[in-house]
Amino acid sequence: MFARIPVILIGIPAVYGLLVAAGDTARLVFLTIICLIGQYELASMLNKDFPFKPVPEWLAGIAILCSAHFFQLPGIIFSFAFSVVAMVVFTVLRGLRGDGYQRFALGLFSLIYLPFCLSFYLLLGKSMGGQLLFIMLASIWALDIGAYVFGMSIRGPKLSPRISPNKTISGAIGGALTCIAFFALVRHFSLITLTEPRFWALALSTAIIGQLADLFESVLKRESEIKDSGALLGAHGGILDRIDSILFLGPVCYALLVI
């Protein structure tokens, strides 16, 4: 716990500055760096016996995020479609190596999991402001803290013992309630202005999908027989360990709040 404090004290103000105060271009650069590191961790995690540098995925990820920044939703759709075709071309050019379909599947998953999902946060930042992005991130912190406190205090039956042995049903419920309470507090102080249906849709989606996404990454780590996705953040693990809960929320939140 104490080993995590320096990263928290430095990281939270830095993330707030990059997401809220620095503007759209800084947000693009920040999310692109996060994406590239995450793609490397994902490739290393799922191919630990035959590690490789995900260069095609990096190039496609940059293209998708830049297209989102400059051309919004149509840019995401077109860049993702062409990136899939590029992965097909890359697979053909690699030739027969015995892992063609696996390499293609991993590349496609990497594009969906990271740049595609992250690109919607660029759209949300442009349409609703960077403060919403920080609130979304803070809501996941509230979710994690609530799950930890309730889980350690009440304990009880395990949520999914094979996937994540430390998670309990009481922790999942407590985390969800804490997350919803956080959104209610933010709304009370007018930090976000949403209609009643959109507010509840956002709060409930974050509370549920945030935990499912965390379990999803736990499945990947379990099957890869590793504890953390990386060691970049020390006791906090890797980049994927910190952003796993928010990834799938990007497209969902955009659909709920903008469309």
C-alpha positions in Angstrom: 0.0 0.0 0.0 2.7 2.5 1.0 4.7 1.7 -2.2 1.7 3.0 -4.2 1.5 6.4 -2.5 4.2 8.2 -4.6 2.6 7.2 -7.9 -0.8 8.4 -6.6 0.5 11.7 -5.3 2.3 12.4 -8.6 -0.1 10.7 -11.0 -3.5 12.2 -10.1 -2.4 15.9 -10.6 -0.6 14.9 -13.8 -3.5 13.1 -15.2 -5.9 15.9 -14.3 -3.6 18.4 -16.0 -3.3 16.3 -19.2 -7.0 15.5 -19.4 -8.5 18.8 -18.3 -6.1 21.7 -18.4 -3.8 21.0 -21.3 -6.3 20.8 -24.1 -7.3 18.5 -26.9 -3.8 18.1 -28.5 -2.2 17.2 -25.2 -5.0 14.8 -24.5 -4.4 13.1 -27.9 -0.7 12.7 -27.2 -1.3 11.4 -23.7 -3.9 8.8 -24.8 -1.7 7.8 -27.7 1.2 7.1 -25.4 -1.1 5.1 -23.1 -2.4 3.2 -26.1 1.1 2.3 -27.4 2.3 1.1 -24.0 -0.9 -0.9 -23.5 -0.6 -2.6 -26.8 3.0 -3.6 -26.0 1.9 -5.0 -22.6 -0.9 -6.9 -24.3 1.3 -8.4 -26.9 3.9 -9.4 -24.3 1.2 -10.8 -22.0 -0.6 -13.0 -24.6 2.6 -14.1 -26.4 5.0 -14.5 -23.5 6.6 -17.5 -25.1 7.2 -15.7 -28.4 7.3 -11.9 -27.6 7.2 -9.4 -30.4 6.9 -5.7 -31.0 3.4 -4.9 -32.1 4.5 -2.5 -34.8 1.5 -2.9 -37.1 -0.8 -2.4 -34.1 1.1 0.7 -33.1 0.7 2.3 -36.5 -2.9 1.4 -36.7 -3.5 2.7 -33.1 -1.9 6.0 -33.9 -4.0 6.3 -37.1 -7.3 5.5 -35.2 -6.6 8.0 -32.4 -5.4 10.8 -34.8 -8.5 10.2 -37.0 -10.7 10.5 -33.9 -9.0 13.7 -33.0 -9.3 15.3 -36.4 -12.4 13.8 -38.0 -14.4 12.6 -34.9 -16.8 9.6 -35.3 -16.4 9.1 -39.1 -12.7 9.1 -38.6 -12.9 6.3 -36.1 -15.1 4.2 -38.4 -12.9 4.7 -41.5 -9.6 4.3 -39.8 -10.6 1.2 -38.0 -12.0 -0.4 -41.2 -8.7 0.4 -43.1 -6.7 -0.8 -40.1 -8.4 -4.2 -40.3 -7.6 -4.4 -44.0 -4.0 -3.5 -43.1 -3.8 -6.3 -40.6 -5.1 -8.7 -43.4 -2.3 -7.5 -45.7 0.2 -7.9 -42.9 -0.9 -11.4 -42.3 -0.6 -12.3 -45.9 2.8 -10.8 -46.2 4.0 -12.7 -43.2 3.4 -15.9 -45.0 2.9 -19.3 -43.5 4.5 -19.4 -40.0 2.0 -21.6 -38.2 0.4 -18.8 -36.2 -1.2 -16.6 -38.9 -4.7 -16.7 -37.5 -3.5 -16.2 -33.9 -1.4 -13.2 -34.9 -4.3 -11.7 -36.8 -6.7 -12.3 -34.0 -4.4 -10.7 -31.5 -3.8 -7.7 -33.7 -7.6 -7.2 -34.2 -8.2 -7.6 -30.5 -5.5 -5.1 -29.7 -7.1 -2.5 -32.1 -10.5 -3.0 -30.5 -9.4 -3.2 -26.9 -7.1 -0.1 -26.9 -7.2 2.5 -29.7 -10.8 2.0 -30.7 -12.1 2.2 -27.1 -9.7 5.1 -26.1 -10.7 7.1 -29.2 -14.2 7.6 -27.8 -12.6 9.5 -24.9 -11.2 12.0 -27.4 -14.7 12.5 -28.8 -16.1 12.9 -25.3 -13.4 15.4 -24.4 -14.2 17.5 -27.5 -18.0 17.4 -27.0 -18.3 17.5 -23.2 -15.0 18.8 -21.9 -12.0 17.2 -20.3 -13.5 17.4 -16.8 -15.9 14.6 -17.7 -13.0 12.4 -18.6 -11.4 13.0 -15.2 -14.7 12.4 -13.5 -15.0 9.1 -15.3 -11.5 8.1 -14.1 -12.2 9.3 -10.6 -15.5 7.2 -10.5 -13.4 4.1 -11.2 -11.1 5.0 -8.3 -14.2 5.3 -6.2 -15.4 2.0 -7.4 -12.1 0.3 -6.6 -11.8 1.9 -3.1 -15.4 1.0 -2.3 -14.9 -2.6 -3.5 -11.7 -2.9 -1.3 -13.2 -1.4 1.8 -16.5 -3.3 1.7 -14.8 -6.5 0.6 -12.2 -6.4 3.4 -14.8 -5.4 6.0 -17.7 -7.7 5.2 -15.9 -10.5 3.2 -18.3 -13.3 2.5 -18.7 -15.4 -0.7 -16.2 -14.9 -3.5 -17.3 -13.2 -6.7 -15.3 -15.3 -9.1 -12.8 -17.3 -7.2 -11.0 -18.8 -10.2 -10.7 -15.6 -12.1 -9.9 -13.2 -9.2 -9.7 -14.9 -5.8 -9.6 -11.7 -3.7 -12.9 -10.3 -5.1 -16.0 -10.8 -3.1 -19.7 -10.3 -3.8 -19.9 -7.8 -0.9 -17.0 -5.9 -2.5 -18.7 -5.8 -5.9 -21.9 -4.5 -4.4 -20.1 -2.0 -2.1 -18.0 -0.8 -5.0 -21.0 -0.3 -7.2 -22.8 1.7 -4.5 -19.7 3.8 -3.8 -19.4 4.5 -7.6 -23.0 5.6 -7.8 -22.7 7.7 -4.7 -19.7 9.4 -6.2 -21.7 10.3 -9.3 -24.5 11.6 -7.1 -22.0 13.8 -5.3 -20.5 15.1 -8.5 -24.0 15.9 -9.8 -25.0 17.6 -6.5 -22.1 20.1 -6.9 -23.0 20.6 -10.6 -19.7 19.3 -11.9 -21.7 17.4 -14.6 -25.1 18.4 -15.9 -27.1 15.5 -17.2 -30.8 14.6 -17.5 -32.1 12.0 -15.0 -32.1 9.1 -17.5 -28.6 9.9 -18.7 -27.3 10.3 -15.2 -28.5 6.9 -14.1 -27.4 5.3 -17.3 -23.9 6.6 -16.8 -23.7 5.8 -13.1 -25.0 2.2 -13.5 -23.0 1.5 -16.6 -19.8 2.6 -14.9 -20.5 0.6 -11.8 -21.3 -2.6 -13.7 -19.1 -2.4 -16.8 -16.1 -1.1 -14.8 -16.1 -4.3 -12.7 -16.7 -6.6 -15.7 -13.8 -5.0 -17.6 -11.5 -5.5 -14.6 -12.5 -9.2 -14.4 -12.0 -9.5 -18.2 -8.4 -8.4 -17.9 -8.0 -10.8 -14.9 -9.0 -13.6 -17.3 -6.3 -12.5 -19.7 -3.7 -12.4 -16.9 -4.8 -15.7 -15.4 -4.6 -17.5 -18.7 -1.2 -15.9 -19.3 -0.1 -17.0 -15.8 1.1 -13.5 -14.8 0.2 -11.3 -11.9 0.5 -7.9 -13.6 0.4 -6.7 -17.2 3.7 -4.9 -16.6 6.0 -3.3 -14.1 6.0 0.3 -15.4 4.1 1.7 -12.5 5.9 -0.3 -9.8 3.4 -1.6 -7.2 0.5 -0.5 -9.4 1.6 -3.0 -12.1 1.4 -2.0 -15.8 -0.6 0.5 -17.8 -3.3 -2.1 -18.6 -3.8 -2.8 -14.9 -4.7 0.9 -14.4 -6.9 1.5 -17.4 -8.6 -1.9 -17.8 -11.8 -0.8 -16.1 -12.4 2.3 -18.3 -11.6 0.8 -21.7 -15.0 -0.7 -22.6 -16.7 2.3 -21.0 -15.5 4.7 -23.8 -17.9 3.6 -26.6 -20.7 3.0 -24.1 -20.4 6.5 -22.5 -20.3 8.1 -25.9 -23.4 6.3 -26.9 -25.2 7.3 -23.6 -24.1 10.9 -23.4 -23.7 12.2 -27.0 -25.7 10.1 -29.5 
